[in-house]
Amino acid sequence: MASSDLNNERAKVILALETEAKEHYDANRDAEAASCYERAAGLLERHAESAPSRKIEGVRKSKALRFREYAKALKSGDIPKAEAGAGGGEATATKARPRRAGDTKGGGKGDKDTDEVKGVVTGLLHHSDITWDKIGGLESTKREIKYALAVSLAQMPPGVQLAGWRNILFYGPPGTGKTLLAAATSRALKNSSEEPAVFFNVKVSSVMSKFFGESTKIVSELYGTARDMSPAVVFLDEFEALCGSRNDGDTGTERRILSTILSELDGLSEKGRDDIYVLTIAATNRPWDLDPAVLSRFDKKILIPLPDPITRRAILEIHLTKKGFELDVDLADVIDMTKGLSGRELESLAKEVTNRMVAEANEDLPKLVDKGLDAVRGYQIKLRPLTFEDFERARAQVQPVTSTEDMQRYFDWRDAAEA
């Protein structure tokens, strides 16, 4: 099915679910209405991924968030009976809009500021399709993360209370898979096959630079939304940009941001609530730059090192043999020559070696462009097995960012932190 047809069908299903939700709501079947809103929210989040523009993507994500809020309120009995609001908008008019008592239509400056902050948070919501098997190697790390999830979410025997992990720090060299691990973790928290995982992917340096004056509001709104959509994962990348060591040169805004994030990491809003689970995963390439007060909030710190031979094999297989490329070389020899490369650099190596081979086997390919789009689409790319010489040439183009000395610094920091 063409992507446009799929999008049209998905939009029809979303509209049908909204109509069904209204019918259930009007008939006092709140549980059924909540289920329809949850399904519609999940489809809207998928729908947002294929939006033709960022504006439409934002509209769809905002509606998905609103539908999840409706579902949560309906389940808890927080929404009293009210008239259904007639909606409008892109492809998914809101035919049923439950309202809390006292809700009014805004219009003041405060409402505008709140909408802008909500808009920033909505843009951070992502749908993760990353599963554990898409991450090469790192088996012990994946097992450690899965254990942390399971022990936090599983039921304890009566009378037993075990403190689980809600703040995890990933640290290590650039390109070692920290973002992929966070995305896979969020995927593992999904409630059903129909609902995408709730994953807030926050590039801290970007949020700080663009919205510095609003950063504290964004942090608060981010965690408030994550609690509303529980279970959820908040991934804070480049964490040192937000929570570096405090010094006399810090501005009042920086101190307020740090204070806000410390409060959220403490999870005071979730104390005594077993129906809310928000997992914060922070990632940094420079753990030694983090403020000690922040570090103390992370009871789980996981080093994501440069890949060992077993992990390098798994990564290379993902990017080569599992993508249909044949090798006329012992993969063990390739693994030996890639010592010191990160996962991202191994991916770059695979891209370099396969594209160079394709270019050599299809020298006349650029001429087809002059003949028109149909000629290009009608051509089948020629392939040949990859040789040791191919990898040697590609390896010369990919240089490691992390030295042996750099890696040792991570080991030393880990040992000191665990002492």
LINRA-V454168 format. One record per backbone hydrogen bond with DSSP energy under -0.5 kcal/mol. NH is the residue of the N-H (numbers start at 0). CO is the residue of the C=O. If there is no record, write none. Layout:
BEGIN
{{NH | CO} {NH | CO}}
END
This chain:
BEGIN
{{5 | 1} {6 | 2} {7 | 3} {8 | 4} {9 | 5} {10 | 6} {11 | 7} {12 | 8} {13 | 9} {14 | 10} {15 | 11} {16 | 12} {17 | 13} {18 | 14} {19 | 15} {20 | 16} {21 | 17} {22 | 18} {23 | 19} {24 | 20} {25 | 21} {26 | 22} {27 | 24} {28 | 23} {29 | 27} {32 | 28} {33 | 29} {34 | 30} {35 | 31} {36 | 32} {37 | 33} {38 | 34} {39 | 35} {40 | 36} {41 | 37} {42 | 38} {43 | 39} {44 | 40} {45 | 41} {46 | 42} {47 | 43} {48 | 44} {48 | 45} {49 | 45} {49 | 46} {50 | 47} {56 | 52} {57 | 53} {58 | 54} {59 | 55} {60 | 56} {61 | 57} {62 | 58} {63 | 59} {64 | 60} {65 | 61} {66 | 62} {67 | 63} {68 | 64} {69 | 65} {70 | 66} {71 | 67} {72 | 68} {73 | 69} {74 | 70} {75 | 71} {76 | 72} {77 | 72} {78 | 72} {79 | 77} {86 | 84} {86 | 93} {90 | 88} {94 | 92} {102 | 99} {111 | 107} {112 | 108} {113 | 109} {114 | 110} {115 | 111} {116 | 112} {117 | 113} {118 | 114} {119 | 115} {120 | 116} {121 | 117} {122 | 118} {123 | 119} {123 | 120} {124 | 121} {125 | 198} {127 | 125} {128 | 126} {133 | 130} {134 | 131} {135 | 133} {141 | 137} {142 | 138} {143 | 139} {144 | 140} {145 | 141} {146 | 142} {147 | 143} {148 | 144} {149 | 145} {150 | 146} {151 | 147} {152 | 148} {153 | 149} {159 | 156} {164 | 147} {167 | 279} {168 | 299} {169 | 167} {169 | 281} {170 | 168} {170 | 301} {171 | 283} {175 | 172} {180 | 176} {181 | 177} {182 | 178} {183 | 179} {184 | 180} {185 | 181} {186 | 182} {187 | 183} {188 | 184} {188 | 185} {189 | 186} {195 | 193} {198 | 125} {198 | 196} {199 | 232} {200 | 123} {200 | 198} {201 | 199} {201 | 234} {202 | 200} {203 | 201} {203 | 236} {205 | 202} {206 | 202} {207 | 203} {208 | 204} {209 | 205} {210 | 206} {213 | 210} {214 | 210} {214 | 211} {217 | 213} {218 | 214} {219 | 215} {220 | 216} {221 | 217} {222 | 218} {223 | 219} {224 | 220} {225 | 221} {226 | 222} {227 | 223} {228 | 224} {229 | 226} {230 | 276} {231 | 276} {232 | 197} {233 | 278} {234 | 199} {234 | 232} {235 | 233} {235 | 280} {236 | 201} {236 | 234} {238 | 282} {240 | 237} {241 | 238} {242 | 238} {243 | 239} {244 | 288} {249 | 246} {254 | 250} {255 | 251} {256 | 252} {257 | 253} {258 | 254} {259 | 255} {260 | 256} {261 | 257} {262 | 258} {263 | 259} {264 | 260} {265 | 261} {266 | 262} {266 | 263} {267 | 262} {269 | 266} {270 | 266} {270 | 267} {272 | 269} {273 | 271} {275 | 272} {278 | 231} {278 | 276} {279 | 165} {279 | 277} {280 | 233} {280 | 278} {281 | 167} {281 | 279} {282 | 235} {283 | 169} {288 | 285} {289 | 286} {290 | 242} {293 | 290} {294 | 290} {295 | 291} {296 | 293} {297 | 294} {298 | 296} {299 | 166} {301 | 168} {302 | 300} {303 | 170} {304 | 302} {311 | 307} {312 | 308} {313 | 309} {314 | 310} {315 | 311} {316 | 312} {317 | 313} {318 | 314} {319 | 315} {321 | 316} {322 | 319} {323 | 320} {324 | 319} {327 | 385} {330 | 328} {332 | 329} {333 | 329} {334 | 330} {335 | 331} {336 | 332} {337 | 333} {337 | 334} {338 | 335} {340 | 337} {342 | 174} {343 | 174} {345 | 341} {346 | 342} {347 | 343} {348 | 344} {349 | 345} {350 | 346} {351 | 347} {352 | 348} {353 | 349} {354 | 350} {355 | 351} {356 | 352} {357 | 353} {358 | 354} {359 | 355} {360 | 356} {361 | 357} {362 | 359} {364 | 361} {366 | 363} {367 | 363} {367 | 364} {368 | 364} {368 | 365} {369 | 365} {369 | 366} {370 | 366} {370 | 367} {371 | 368} {375 | 371} {376 | 372} {377 | 373} {378 | 375} {380 | 378} {385 | 325} {390 | 386} {391 | 387} {392 | 388} {393 | 389} {394 | 390} {395 | 391} {396 | 392} {396 | 393} {397 | 393} {397 | 394} {398 | 396} {402 | 400} {406 | 402} {407 | 403} {408 | 404} {409 | 405} {410 | 406} {411 | 407} {412 | 408} {413 | 409} {414 | 410} {415 | 411} {416 | 412} {417 | 413} {418 | 414}}
END
